[in-house]
């Protein structure tokens, strides 16, 4: 259950509780489609590694796709500024 980095002084019950909190925190910030892809993991470390593998790829095509998304991001007149900023941050 991802105990390879557990501090020696920490009890297993506290470690498991911290792990559940970490998983909950991660999953609360994901969209439903992404959460579905990582929900079978029972360790926060495994969930995080899956997300890194999927979304932090350093391939040229991924970089070009992200640049294209950024350069073509436009705010339409009358749109909500907060929605636009949320889209930008995603």
N, CA, C and O atoms as CSV, one atom per row, in Angstrom:
chain,resi,resn,atom,element,x,y,z
A,1,UNK,N,N,0.822,-1.197,0.000
A,1,UNK,CA,C,0.000,0.000,0.000
A,1,UNK,C,C,0.860,1.252,0.000
A,1,UNK,O,O,0.451,2.275,0.548
A,2,UNK,N,N,2.018,1.197,-0.589
A,2,UNK,CA,C,2.855,2.377,-0.697
A,2,UNK,C,C,3.539,2.768,0.598
A,2,UNK,O,O,3.586,3.948,0.946
A,3,UNK,N,N,4.064,1.796,1.306
A,3,UNK,CA,C,4.670,2.077,2.609
A,3,UNK,C,C,6.189,2.226,2.513
A,3,UNK,O,O,6.859,2.305,3.543
A,4,UNK,N,N,6.742,2.264,1.309
A,4,UNK,CA,C,8.194,2.306,1.186
A,4,UNK,C,C,8.804,3.604,1.697
A,4,UNK,O,O,10.002,3.639,1.979
A,5,UNK,N,N,8.021,4.672,1.827
A,5,UNK,CA,C,8.556,5.935,2.315
A,5,UNK,C,C,7.923,6.355,3.640
A,5,UNK,O,O,7.966,7.531,4.002
A,6,UNK,N,N,7.346,5.417,4.352
A,6,UNK,CA,C,6.703,5.718,5.632
A,6,UNK,C,C,7.777,6.000,6.672
A,6,UNK,O,O,8.709,5.213,6.838
A,7,UNK,N,N,7.646,7.138,7.381
A,7,UNK,CA,C,8.600,7.416,8.463
A,7,UNK,C,C,8.527,6.335,9.546
A,7,UNK,O,O,7.449,5.830,9.857
A,8,UNK,N,N,9.659,5.996,10.102
A,8,UNK,CA,C,9.726,4.939,11.121
A,8,UNK,C,C,8.858,5.259,12.337
A,8,UNK,O,O,8.257,4.359,12.923
A,9,UNK,N,N,8.792,6.530,12.715
A,9,UNK,CA,C,8.073,6.917,13.932
A,9,UNK,C,C,6.555,6.958,13.738
A,9,UNK,O,O,5.815,7.117,14.709
A,10,UNK,N,N,6.089,6.818,12.510
A,10,UNK,CA,C,4.653,6.930,12.233
A,10,UNK,C,C,3.979,5.563,12.330
A,10,UNK,O,O,4.464,4.579,11.771
A,11,UNK,N,N,2.866,5.515,13.038
A,11,UNK,CA,C,2.108,4.273,13.132
A,11,UNK,C,C,1.408,3.995,11.809
A,11,UNK,O,O,1.092,4.917,11.056
A,12,UNK,N,N,1.168,2.711,11.532
A,12,UNK,CA,C,0.542,2.314,10.276
A,12,UNK,C,C,-0.854,2.915,10.135
A,12,UNK,O,O,-1.259,3.282,9.032
A,13,UNK,N,N,-1.585,3.017,11.229
A,13,UNK,CA,C,-2.941,3.592,11.181
A,13,UNK,C,C,-2.887,5.059,10.739
A,13,UNK,O,O,-3.704,5.497,9.929
A,14,UNK,N,N,-1.932,5.803,11.269
A,14,UNK,CA,C,-1.775,7.212,10.887
A,14,UNK,C,C,-1.337,7.323,9.428
A,14,UNK,O,O,-1.775,8.221,8.709
A,15,UNK,N,N,-0.467,6.400,8.995
A,15,UNK,CA,C,-0.008,6.390,7.609
A,15,UNK,C,C,-1.170,6.137,6.658
A,15,UNK,O,O,-1.309,6.818,5.642
A,16,UNK,N,N,-1.999,5.162,6.990
A,16,UNK,CA,C,-3.157,4.848,6.144
A,16,UNK,C,C,-4.139,6.010,6.083
A,16,UNK,O,O,-4.709,6.294,5.030
A,17,UNK,N,N,-4.334,6.678,7.214
A,17,UNK,CA,C,-5.234,7.829,7.259
A,17,UNK,C,C,-4.684,8.973,6.390
A,17,UNK,O,O,-5.438,9.614,5.658
A,18,UNK,N,N,-3.394,9.220,6.470
A,18,UNK,CA,C,-2.763,10.259,5.655
A,18,UNK,C,C,-2.857,9.912,4.172
A,18,UNK,O,O,-3.075,10.790,3.338
A,19,UNK,N,N,-2.694,8.638,3.848
A,19,UNK,CA,C,-2.801,8.179,2.467
A,19,UNK,C,C,-4.207,8.423,1.928
A,19,UNK,O,O,-4.364,8.906,0.807
A,20,UNK,N,N,-5.229,8.094,2.717
A,20,UNK,CA,C,-6.613,8.314,2.286
A,20,UNK,C,C,-6.912,9.796,2.086
A,20,UNK,O,O,-7.614,10.172,1.148
A,21,UNK,N,N,-6.382,10.628,2.963
A,21,UNK,CA,C,-6.570,12.073,2.808
A,21,UNK,C,C,-5.905,12.573,1.528
A,21,UNK,O,O,-6.465,13.400,0.808
A,22,UNK,N,N,-4.711,12.065,1.253
A,22,UNK,CA,C,-3.987,12.488,0.048
A,22,UNK,C,C,-4.737,12.069,-1.207
A,22,UNK,O,O,-4.887,12.863,-2.135
A,23,UNK,N,N,-5.212,10.823,-1.241
A,23,UNK,CA,C,-5.968,10.347,-2.401
A,23,UNK,C,C,-7.229,11.185,-2.581
A,23,UNK,O,O,-7.555,11.588,-3.698
A,24,UNK,N,N,-7.933,11.447,-1.491
A,24,UNK,CA,C,-9.156,12.253,-1.566
A,24,UNK,C,C,-8.863,13.642,-2.108
A,24,UNK,O,O,-9.597,14.153,-2.953
A,25,UNK,N,N,-7.798,14.246,-1.626
A,25,UNK,CA,C,-7.421,15.586,-2.092
A,25,UNK,C,C,-7.119,15.584,-3.586
A,25,UNK,O,O,-7.569,16.467,-4.316
A,26,UNK,N,N,-6.369,14.609,-4.031
A,26,UNK,CA,C,-6.027,14.514,-5.452
A,26,UNK,C,C,-7.287,14.343,-6.275
A,26,UNK,O,O,-7.495,15.071,-7.246
A,27,UNK,N,N,-8.144,13.381,-5.900
A,27,UNK,CA,C,-9.328,13.068,-6.696
A,27,UNK,C,C,-10.355,14.197,-6.692
A,27,UNK,O,O,-11.093,14.353,-7.665
A,28,UNK,N,N,-10.418,14.979,-5.629
A,28,UNK,CA,C,-11.355,16.103,-5.598
A,28,UNK,C,C,-11.012,17.178,-6.622
A,28,UNK,O,O,-11.886,17.929,-7.057
A,29,UNK,N,N,-9.747,17.251,-7.006
A,29,UNK,CA,C,-9.313,18.278,-7.943
A,29,UNK,C,C,-9.265,17.794,-9.387
A,29,UNK,O,O,-8.792,18.515,-10.266
A,30,UNK,N,N,-9.745,16.590,-9.637
A,30,UNK,CA,C,-9.736,16.049,-10.988
A,30,UNK,C,C,-11.135,16.076,-11.585
A,30,UNK,O,O,-12.133,16.050,-10.865
A,31,UNK,N,N,-11.194,16.128,-12.901
A,31,UNK,CA,C,-12.497,16.013,-13.562
A,31,UNK,C,C,-12.964,14.560,-13.461
A,31,UNK,O,O,-12.174,13.666,-13.159
A,32,UNK,N,N,-14.237,14.337,-13.714
A,32,UNK,CA,C,-14.812,12.991,-13.591
A,32,UNK,C,C,-14.114,11.988,-14.509
A,32,UNK,O,O,-13.862,10.850,-14.112
A,33,UNK,N,N,-13.802,12.411,-15.743
A,33,UNK,CA,C,-13.166,11.492,-16.694
A,33,UNK,C,C,-11.784,11.058,-16.216
A,33,UNK,O,O,-11.408,9.894,-16.353
A,34,UNK,N,N,-11.041,11.993,-15.660
A,34,UNK,CA,C,-9.687,11.683,-15.187
A,34,UNK,C,C,-9.760,10.840,-13.918
A,34,UNK,O,O,-8.996,9.888,-13.759
A,35,UNK,N,N,-10.676,11.186,-13.018
A,35,UNK,CA,C,-10.828,10.423,-11.776
A,35,UNK,C,C,-11.128,8.964,-12.080
A,35,UNK,O,O,-10.608,8.069,-11.413
A,36,UNK,N,N,-11.957,8.722,-13.072
A,36,UNK,CA,C,-12.315,7.352,-13.449
A,36,UNK,C,C,-11.075,6.541,-13.827
A,36,UNK,O,O,-11.021,5.339,-13.569
A,37,UNK,N,N,-10.086,7.187,-14.433
A,37,UNK,CA,C,-8.874,6.486,-14.860
A,37,UNK,C,C,-7.913,6.155,-13.732
A,37,UNK,O,O,-7.060,5.282,-13.894
A,38,UNK,N,N,-8.027,6.827,-12.596
A,38,UNK,CA,C,-7.071,6.605,-11.510
A,38,UNK,C,C,-7.722,6.079,-10.239
A,38,UNK,O,O,-7.034,5.898,-9.234
A,39,UNK,N,N,-9.026,5.828,-10.252
A,39,UNK,CA,C,-9.706,5.509,-8.999
A,39,UNK,C,C,-9.428,4.108,-8.472
A,39,UNK,O,O,-9.757,3.825,-7.320
A,40,UNK,N,N,-8.841,3.227,-9.257
A,40,UNK,CA,C,-8.570,1.882,-8.750
A,40,UNK,C,C,-7.327,1.818,-7.867
A,40,UNK,O,O,-7.114,0.823,-7.173
A,41,UNK,N,N,-6.511,2.857,-7.886
A,41,UNK,CA,C,-5.322,2.889,-7.029
A,41,UNK,C,C,-5.709,3.102,-5.574
A,41,UNK,O,O,-6.618,3.873,-5.266
A,42,UNK,N,N,-5.001,2.401,-4.675
A,42,UNK,CA,C,-5.279,2.555,-3.246
A,42,UNK,C,C,-4.171,3.326,-2.541
A,42,UNK,O,O,-4.242,3.559,-1.334
A,43,UNK,N,N,-3.148,3.722,-3.294
A,43,UNK,CA,C,-2.055,4.503,-2.715
A,43,UNK,C,C,-1.951,5.840,-3.442
A,43,UNK,O,O,-2.039,5.902,-4.668
A,44,UNK,N,N,-1.765,6.887,-2.682
A,44,UNK,CA,C,-1.651,8.223,-3.270
A,44,UNK,C,C,-0.468,8.284,-4.234
A,44,UNK,O,O,-0.533,8.946,-5.270
A,45,UNK,N,N,0.600,7.595,-3.886
A,45,UNK,CA,C,1.788,7.599,-4.741
A,45,UNK,C,C,1.482,6.999,-6.110
A,45,UNK,O,O,1.908,7.536,-7.132
A,46,UNK,N,N,0.750,5.895,-6.136
A,46,UNK,CA,C,0.379,5.264,-7.399
A,46,UNK,C,C,-0.528,6.150,-8.234
A,46,UNK,O,O,-0.374,6.236,-9.452
A,47,UNK,N,N,-1.472,6.806,-7.578
A,47,UNK,CA,C,-2.374,7.726,-8.273
A,47,UNK,C,C,-1.575,8.861,-8.890
A,47,UNK,O,O,-1.775,9.209,-10.054
A,48,UNK,N,N,-0.679,9.430,-8.116
A,48,UNK,CA,C,0.130,10.548,-8.596
A,48,UNK,C,C,1.013,10.117,-9.768
A,48,UNK,O,O,1.145,10.850,-10.748
A,49,UNK,N,N,1.613,8.936,-9.669
A,49,UNK,CA,C,2.478,8.455,-10.747
A,49,UNK,C,C,1.696,8.216,-12.037
A,49,UNK,O,O,2.203,8.492,-13.124
A,50,UNK,N,N,0.471,7.708,-11.929
A,50,UNK,CA,C,-0.367,7.531,-13.119
A,50,UNK,C,C,-0.672,8.869,-13.779
A,50,UNK,O,O,-0.624,8.993,-15.003
A,51,UNK,N,N,-0.986,9.868,-12.957
A,51,UNK,CA,C,-1.282,11.195,-13.497
A,51,UNK,C,C,-0.052,11.802,-14.166
A,51,UNK,O,O,-0.156,12.406,-15.233
A,52,UNK,N,N,1.108,11.642,-13.539
A,52,UNK,CA,C,2.348,12.148,-14.138
A,52,UNK,C,C,2.627,11.479,-15.471
A,52,UNK,O,O,2.974,12.142,-16.448
A,53,UNK,N,N,2.476,10.182,-15.506
A,53,UNK,CA,C,2.758,9.438,-16.726
A,53,UNK,C,C,1.831,9.871,-17.857
A,53,UNK,O,O,2.244,9.969,-19.012
A,54,UNK,N,N,0.587,10.125,-17.509
A,54,UNK,CA,C,-0.409,10.464,-18.524
A,54,UNK,C,C,-0.317,11.914,-18.986
A,54,UNK,O,O,-0.471,12.189,-20.176
A,55,UNK,N,N,-0.070,12.848,-18.066
A,55,UNK,CA,C,-0.196,14.261,-18.404
A,55,UNK,C,C,1.107,15.054,-18.401
A,55,UNK,O,O,1.122,16.192,-18.869
A,56,UNK,N,N,2.174,14.503,-17.901
A,56,UNK,CA,C,3.422,15.254,-17.857
A,56,UNK,C,C,4.421,14.778,-18.907
A,56,UNK,O,O,5.629,14.957,-18.753
A,57,UNK,N,N,3.923,14.190,-19.939
A,57,UNK,CA,C,4.779,13.695,-21.007
A,57,UNK,C,C,5.555,14.846,-21.641
A,57,UNK,O,O,5.011,15.927,-21.862
A,58,UNK,N,N,6.795,14.607,-21.923
A,58,UNK,CA,C,7.661,15.638,-22.483
A,58,UNK,C,C,7.859,15.461,-23.992
A,58,UNK,O,O,8.821,15.980,-24.559
A,59,UNK,N,N,6.963,14.740,-24.629
A,59,UNK,CA,C,7.127,14.488,-26.055
A,59,UNK,C,C,6.898,15.766,-26.847
A,59,UNK,O,O,6.222,16.685,-26.385
A,60,UNK,N,N,7.462,15.811,-28.029
A,60,UNK,CA,C,7.326,16.970,-28.900
A,60,UNK,C,C,5.867,17.207,-29.272
A,60,UNK,O,O,5.408,18.349,-29.293
A,61,UNK,N,N,5.141,16.136,-29.565
A,61,UNK,CA,C,3.737,16.315,-29.964
A,61,UNK,C,C,2.912,16.898,-28.819
A,61,UNK,O,O,2.020,17.714,-29.055
A,62,UNK,N,N,3.197,16.491,-27.590
A,62,UNK,CA,C,2.483,17.037,-26.440
A,62,UNK,C,C,2.797,18.522,-26.266
A,62,UNK,O,O,1.897,19.321,-26.006
A,63,UNK,N,N,4.056,18.889,-26.406
A,63,UNK,CA,C,4.445,20.293,-26.274
A,63,UNK,C,C,3.785,21.142,-27.362
A,63,UNK,O,O,3.292,22.237,-27.090
A,64,UNK,N,N,3.779,20.633,-28.590
A,64,UNK,CA,C,3.164,21.373,-29.685
A,64,UNK,C,C,1.664,21.524,-29.479
A,64,UNK,O,O,1.096,22.578,-29.765
A,65,UNK,N,N,1.024,20.471,-28.982
A,65,UNK,CA,C,-0.409,20.532,-28.701
A,65,UNK,C,C,-0.702,21.602,-27.651
A,65,UNK,O,O,-1.624,22.399,-27.821
A,66,UNK,N,N,0.069,21.624,-26.574
A,66,UNK,CA,C,-0.149,22.611,-25.520
A,66,UNK,C,C,0.100,24.037,-26.007
A,66,UNK,O,O,-0.636,24.956,-25.649
A,67,UNK,N,N,1.145,24.221,-26.826
A,67,UNK,CA,C,1.410,25.545,-27.383
A,67,UNK,C,C,0.257,25.986,-28.283
A,67,UNK,O,O,-0.166,27.142,-28.236
A,68,UNK,N,N,-0.241,25.078,-29.088
A,68,UNK,CA,C,-1.365,25.391,-29.965
A,68,UNK,C,C,-2.595,25.792,-29.149
A,68,UNK,O,O,-3.286,26.752,-29.487
A,69,UNK,N,N,-2.861,25.052,-28.075
A,69,UNK,CA,C,-3.990,25.378,-27.203
A,69,UNK,C,C,-3.821,26.770,-26.598
A,69,UNK,O,O,-4.781,27.538,-26.527
A,70,UNK,N,N,-2.617,27.092,-26.167
A,70,UNK,CA,C,-2.351,28.398,-25.556
A,70,UNK,C,C,-2.489,29.526,-26.576
A,70,UNK,O,O,-3.134,30.538,-26.304
A,71,UNK,N,N,-1.884,29.350,-27.750
A,71,UNK,CA,C,-1.897,30.415,-28.748
A,71,UNK,C,C,-3.293,30.667,-29.307
A,71,UNK,O,O,-3.591,31.780,-29.740
A,72,UNK,N,N,-4.143,29.661,-29.304
A,72,UNK,CA,C,-5.492,29.813,-29.843
A,72,UNK,C,C,-6.542,30.114,-28.775
A,72,UNK,O,O,-7.736,30.163,-29.073
A,73,UNK,N,N,-6.110,30.311,-27.556
A,73,UNK,CA,C,-7.042,30.636,-26.475
A,73,UNK,C,C,-7.491,32.083,-26.629
A,73,UNK,O,O,-6.681,33.007,-26.553
A,74,UNK,N,N,-8.756,32.265,-26.840
A,74,UNK,CA,C,-9.323,33.600,-27.019
A,74,UNK,C,C,-10.539,33.747,-26.116
A,74,UNK,O,O,-11.303,32.804,-25.910
A,75,UNK,N,N,-10.696,34.932,-25.593
A,75,UNK,CA,C,-11.874,35.236,-24.783
A,75,UNK,C,C,-12.872,35.972,-25.659
A,75,UNK,O,O,-12.554,36.996,-26.264
A,76,UNK,N,N,-14.081,35.436,-25.716
A,76,UNK,CA,C,-15.126,36.071,-26.513
A,76,UNK,C,C,-15.721,37.228,-25.733
A,76,UNK,O,O,-15.772,37.212,-24.503
A,77,UNK,N,N,-16.162,38.217,-26.462
A,77,UNK,CA,C,-16.776,39.377,-25.824
A,77,UNK,C,C,-18.024,38.953,-25.048
A,77,UNK,O,O,-18.892,38.256,-25.573
A,78,UNK,N,N,-18.093,39.382,-23.811
A,78,UNK,CA,C,-19.230,39.058,-22.966
A,78,UNK,C,C,-19.020,37.819,-22.106
A,78,UNK,O,O,-19.837,37.531,-21.232
A,79,UNK,N,N,-17.927,37.077,-22.342
A,79,UNK,CA,C,-17.639,35.900,-21.517
A,79,UNK,C,C,-17.195,36.321,-20.126
A,79,UNK,O,O,-16.700,37.430,-19.926
A,80,UNK,N,N,-17.377,35.429,-19.177
A,80,UNK,CA,C,-16.978,35.670,-17.799
A,80,UNK,C,C,-15.458,35.542,-17.680
A,80,UNK,O,O,-14.875,34.559,-18.138
A,81,UNK,N,N,-14.827,36.531,-17.070
A,81,UNK,CA,C,-13.360,36.538,-16.936
A,81,UNK,C,C,-12.878,35.365,-16.079
A,81,UNK,O,O,-11.826,34.792,-16.364
A,82,UNK,N,N,-13.623,35.001,-15.041
A,82,UNK,CA,C,-13.202,33.894,-14.177
A,82,UNK,C,C,-13.243,32.565,-14.927
A,82,UNK,O,O,-12.359,31.728,-14.748
A,83,UNK,N,N,-14.254,32.364,-15.758
A,83,UNK,CA,C,-14.319,31.134,-16.560
A,83,UNK,C,C,-13.148,31.075,-17.527
A,83,UNK,O,O,-12.561,30.013,-17.735
A,84,UNK,N,N,-12.807,32.217,-18.119
A,84,UNK,CA,C,-11.672,32.269,-19.036
A,84,UNK,C,C,-10.365,31.961,-18.313
A,84,UNK,O,O,-9.523,31.235,-18.842
A,85,UNK,N,N,-10.188,32.501,-17.117
A,85,UNK,CA,C,-8.974,32.229,-16.355
A,85,UNK,C,C,-8.907,30.764,-15.929
A,85,UNK,O,O,-7.829,30.169,-15.932
A,86,UNK,N,N,-10.036,30.184,-15.566
A,86,UNK,CA,C,-10.064,28.758,-15.222
A,86,UNK,C,C,-9.679,27.907,-16.421
A,86,UNK,O,O,-8.933,26.938,-16.280
A,87,UNK,N,N,-10.176,28.257,-17.588
A,87,UNK,CA,C,-9.813,27.528,-18.813
A,87,UNK,C,C,-8.321,27.674,-19.096
A,87,UNK,O,O,-7.663,26.706,-19.476
A,88,UNK,N,N,-7.792,28.864,-18.914
A,88,UNK,CA,C,-6.365,29.099,-19.109
A,88,UNK,C,C,-5.535,28.246,-18.144
A,88,UNK,O,O,-4.546,27.637,-18.550
A,89,UNK,N,N,-5.931,28.203,-16.883
A,89,UNK,CA,C,-5.182,27.446,-15.876
A,89,UNK,C,C,-5.241,25.952,-16.119
A,89,UNK,O,O,-4.313,25.233,-15.749
A,90,UNK,N,N,-6.305,25.470,-16.732
A,90,UNK,CA,C,-6.387,24.044,-17.044
A,90,UNK,C,C,-5.439,23.705,-18.164
A,90,UNK,O,O,-5.358,22.548,-18.575
